[in-house]
Amino acid sequence: MFPDEIAVLEANSAFYRAFAERDLAAMEELWAQQAPVACIHPGWDALRGRERVMRSWRGLLEGDAPRIRCTAASAHVLGPVAFVVCGERISGGPPLVATNVFVREGSRWRLCHHQAGMVAQPSEEAPPGAKA
């Protein structure tokens, strides 16, 4: 695994840690400051713009958001942009699949897009190099 892939997976882990710990300050720090951002929560319409995206996270983290765990994460780096494909496991909920897109801002990888949705038929097979 290359250093940028490791860094992207670490940023992805920080995202799920902020979600699990309901840490709004950490969540705000993870999202891009310069690049455009968008987010599609399961069952929601697309949210565009940092203000709308962060307002959605504020509502989720301050409310009764479910506990979530990331599984089988794999990073794909394309120069200054990278994406992670992973599973999301929610206590008491259906399995989800997510794509998290990151951009390099300075020396950090920051989220610019998150999309998660339900999986009709979960796969038992983890992709090569996936980090559980």
C-alpha positions as CSV (number, residue, x, y, z in Angstrom):
1,M,0.0,0.0,0.0
2,F,1.3,3.5,-0.9
3,P,1.6,6.4,1.6
4,D,-1.2,8.4,0.1
5,E,-3.6,5.3,0.3
6,I,-2.7,4.9,3.9
7,A,-3.3,8.7,4.6
8,V,-6.7,8.5,2.8
9,L,-7.7,5.5,4.8
10,E,-6.7,7.3,8.0
11,A,-8.8,10.3,7.0
12,N,-11.7,7.9,6.3
13,S,-11.2,6.3,9.7
14,A,-11.2,9.8,11.3
15,F,-14.6,10.5,9.6
16,Y,-16.2,7.4,11.0
17,R,-14.7,8.0,14.4
18,A,-16.1,11.6,14.4
19,F,-19.5,10.1,13.4
20,A,-19.4,7.4,16.1
21,E,-18.2,9.8,18.8
22,R,-20.7,12.5,17.7
23,D,-17.7,14.9,17.5
24,L,-19.0,17.9,15.5
25,A,-15.7,19.8,15.8
26,A,-13.8,16.9,14.3
27,M,-16.4,16.4,11.6
28,E,-16.2,20.0,10.6
29,E,-12.4,19.8,10.4
30,L,-12.6,16.7,8.2
31,W,-14.6,18.4,5.4
32,A,-13.0,20.4,2.6
33,Q,-12.6,24.1,3.2
34,Q,-11.8,25.1,-0.4
35,A,-13.2,22.4,-2.7
36,P,-17.0,22.2,-3.3
37,V,-18.7,19.6,-1.1
38,A,-21.8,17.4,-1.4
39,C,-23.4,14.7,0.7
40,I,-26.1,12.1,0.2
41,H,-27.3,10.5,3.4
42,P,-29.3,7.3,2.9
43,G,-32.8,8.2,1.8
44,W,-32.0,11.9,1.5
45,D,-31.8,14.1,-1.5
46,A,-28.4,15.5,-2.4
47,L,-27.0,18.3,-0.2
48,R,-24.7,20.7,-2.0
49,G,-22.5,23.3,-0.3
50,R,-20.5,23.2,2.9
51,E,-23.1,25.1,4.9
52,R,-25.9,22.7,4.1
53,V,-23.7,19.6,4.5
54,M,-22.4,20.7,7.9
55,R,-25.9,21.6,9.0
56,S,-27.0,18.1,8.2
57,W,-24.1,16.6,10.2
58,R,-24.9,19.0,13.1
59,G,-28.5,17.7,13.1
60,L,-27.4,14.0,12.9
61,L,-24.7,14.3,15.5
62,E,-26.8,16.3,18.0
63,G,-29.8,14.1,17.4
64,D,-30.3,10.4,17.8
65,A,-28.0,9.2,15.0
66,P,-27.4,5.4,14.9
67,R,-24.1,3.9,15.9
68,I,-22.1,3.2,12.8
69,R,-19.0,1.1,11.9
70,C,-17.0,1.2,8.7
71,T,-16.0,-2.2,7.1
72,A,-13.9,-3.3,4.1
73,A,-12.5,0.1,3.2
74,S,-10.4,0.4,0.1
75,A,-8.7,3.6,-1.0
76,H,-8.1,4.7,-4.6
77,V,-5.8,7.7,-5.2
78,L,-6.1,9.7,-8.4
79,G,-3.5,12.5,-7.9
80,P,-5.0,15.2,-5.7
81,V,-8.3,13.3,-5.5
82,A,-9.0,10.0,-3.8
83,F,-12.1,7.9,-3.0
84,V,-12.8,5.2,-0.5
85,V,-15.4,2.5,-1.0
86,C,-16.6,0.8,2.1
87,G,-19.4,-0.9,3.9
88,E,-21.3,0.8,6.8
89,R,-22.8,-1.3,9.5
90,I,-25.4,0.3,11.7
91,S,-26.7,-1.3,14.9
92,G,-30.2,-2.6,14.2
93,G,-30.2,-1.3,10.6
94,P,-29.7,-2.7,7.1
95,P,-26.2,-2.9,5.6
96,L,-25.1,0.1,3.7
97,V,-22.4,0.8,1.1
98,A,-20.6,4.2,0.9
99,T,-18.3,6.2,-1.2
100,N,-16.2,8.9,0.4
101,V,-14.4,11.3,-1.9
102,F,-11.3,13.2,-0.6
103,V,-9.3,16.1,-2.0
104,R,-5.9,17.1,-0.9
105,E,-6.0,20.6,0.6
106,G,-2.4,21.5,1.6
107,S,-1.0,18.5,3.3
108,R,-4.3,17.0,4.4
109,W,-6.9,14.8,2.8
110,R,-10.4,16.3,3.3
111,L,-13.8,15.0,2.5
112,C,-15.6,16.6,-0.4
113,H,-18.3,14.1,-0.9
114,H,-20.0,11.3,1.1
115,Q,-22.7,9.1,-0.3
116,A,-24.3,6.0,1.5
117,G,-27.1,3.8,0.4
118,M,-28.8,0.5,1.2
119,V,-27.4,-2.8,-0.1
120,A,-30.0,-5.3,-1.4
121,Q,-27.6,-8.2,-1.4
122,P,-24.5,-7.7,0.7
123,S,-21.3,-9.3,-0.5
124,E,-19.3,-11.5,1.8
125,E,-16.2,-10.9,-0.2
126,A,-13.8,-8.1,0.8
127,P,-11.9,-6.4,-1.9
128,P,-8.1,-6.9,-2.2
129,G,-6.3,-4.6,0.2
130,A,-9.5,-3.7,2.1
131,K,-9.1,-2.6,5.7
132,A,-11.9,-3.7,8.0
